[in-house]
Amino acid sequence: MHLFCPGRKLQIDYASESITLVGNGSEDRLDILVTNHSTSPVDRIHVLYPHPVPTKWGLFSEVGGLLDATETWVNPTLHINRFFREGELLTHLEPNAGEFTEPSGRNAISQYFAVLLCNPFKVHEKIAYRGWILPGSYITTFQLTDERSKLTKSEWKLLRKLGWSIFTVHFAHPILPQEPRWMRLRGINGMVKNSAILPLERSLRKMIGIHSDTHEIAGPIDLVYRLDEHLSTAAFVTGVTQYSLLPLKVADLHDRVIKRGIKAENTETVYKDYRINIFPKNHRIVHEPSFWGDILPVGALINSLKTNSGGAETAIQWKAGLGNIESFSNNGMFYTRIRTSDIPTVIYALPWLALVGTLFEQFLNRMLVILVLVLLIILCSWRRKPRIQELTDLRR
């Protein structure tokens, strides 16, 4: 995901993109600590989401959606916080000297919150990320300014056709200059574009073990270039005309999203600490992951994370951002890719086929024995008849 606010400079002090692979799609969670480095308040932040979502999206419906889950930070017992141990989520703190001071009037509804996280360079050390949590935020489709600037249905369908969605997070209490603010977003999406095939073909391929799903996670800077390219060439995409979109409308969408949005004057988003966690627990076979760009693996790349309930889950982890990479060689762009596959469906039937085969074999063996006995009886009966007749003739 990529976050931006036209005319504002944002610094993402910490972002963790956790992706759980589900079937041929994924469930995403983005934990964010964002600081407003502008001189003006930020009342909304736009989120570039690299997955298509229908116009009518709701609470984790089958078709997908994006939700604001910021308030789950303060409840450490929730499943979403299972990787944070006791004492790593600290609430009701007081700011240190020199930190952002909360204005009067927000004391009754705000919390100063800290998360203790593992230092990606020194795994035995903890880093404390501090920021404010305030209620009242909500999410809509992309809305640059007022209600009239919302995307139309045809524009949203174009983004879906290209594999994108753009949302706007509205803040009831704007992020003030130099204020660090905690956010948490949750998203769910359906079939990834690389795996979009007919259901029957997919089932047959899985049955014989030749099907695989490819999942690619691109970095936030990379997403900007990809969206710009997709919108620039959208008028030439096959199938776009079915939405009655003229090149003029495509150009208007590009102007609003790219020129007056992501690449507007004085618009900048800096990523200090960006981490990616992929949980492939719903896939039985995970092939060796690959990555490119300004990104490094965390630990052994494939790590086991302990939960606060005593369990453990396997995660593929990377780190990126200015605080994790000494010098950028690709302008901060990166992407990761993994290929997953399921055990062939026919394998599940093998034990049952073996059992049926064994039972059938035993049945055939018994039938063969019975058949042999019957043949022996018939043969013996056939041989006895002449002997009996011969004895009868001798007596006479």
Buried (B, 14 or more C-beta within 10 A) or exposed (E): BBBBBBEBBBBBBBBBBBBBBBEBBBBBBBBBBBBBBBEEBBBBBBBBBBBBBBEEBEEEEEBBBBBBBBBBBBEBEEEBBBBBEEEBBBEEEEEEEEBBEBEEEEEEEBBBBBBBBBEBEEEEEEBEBBBBBBEEBEBEBBBBEEEEEBBBEEBBBBBBBBBBBBBBBBBEBBBBBEBBBBBBBBBBBBBBEBBEEEEEEBEEBBBEBEBBBBBBBBBBBBBBEBBBEBBEEBBEBEEBEEBEBEEEBBBEBBEBBBBBBBEBEEBBBBBBBBBBBBBBEEBEEBBEBEBBBBBBBBEEBBBEBEBBEEEEBEBBBBBBBBBBBEEBEBEBBBBBBBBBBBEBBEEEEEEEEEEEEEEEEEEEEEEEEEEEEEEEEEEEEEEEEEEEEEEEEEEE
